[in-house]
Amino acid sequence: MDTSSPAVFVNADLLKVYQDRRVRAVVQVARDEGATMVGQSTDGHQLIVKGSPSFPPSHFVEVIGIADGAS
């Protein structure tokens, strides 16, 4: 396990606080749009995950990446 660059656990409301930093979140998949996944965060807000693999709707996935507030 890599502990040199830990990712803080966030929901949609906390993403803006950690913009451009490494974060992780649990997302329930709403729909898959190719390389983009649209899902719901644990606090009920919609999240867009770019560059994600394909997951079936209703599945819960943990996402680790860089917080980007562009969309």
Residue pairs with C-beta under 8 A, 6 or more apart in sequence:
5 22
6 22
7 22
7 23
7 24
7 64
8 14
8 18
8 21
8 22
8 23
8 24
9 23
9 24
9 25
10 17
10 18
10 23
10 24
10 25
10 67
11 25
11 41
11 42
11 43
11 45
12 25
12 41
12 43
12 44
12 45
12 46
12 47
13 43
13 45
14 23
15 23
15 25
15 47
15 67
15 69
16 67
16 69
18 67
19 67
19 68
19 69
20 66
20 67
20 68
21 66
21 67
22 64
22 65
22 66
22 67
23 64
23 65
23 66
23 67
24 62
24 63
24 64
24 65
25 41
25 42
25 47
25 62
25 63
26 41
26 42
26 60
26 61
26 62
26 63
27 37
27 39
27 40
27 41
27 47
27 49
27 60
27 61
27 62
27 63
28 39
28 40
28 58
28 59
28 60
29 37
29 38
29 39
29 55
29 56
29 57
29 58
29 59
29 60
29 61
30 38
30 39
30 40
30 46
30 57
31 37
31 38
31 57
32 38
32 54
32 55
32 56
32 57
35 50
35 51
35 52
36 48
36 49
36 50
36 51
36 52
37 48
37 49
37 52
37 54
37 55
37 61
38 46
38 47
38 48
38 49
39 46
39 47
39 49
39 61
40 46
40 47
41 47
48 71
49 63
49 65
50 68
50 71
51 65
52 61
52 63
55 61
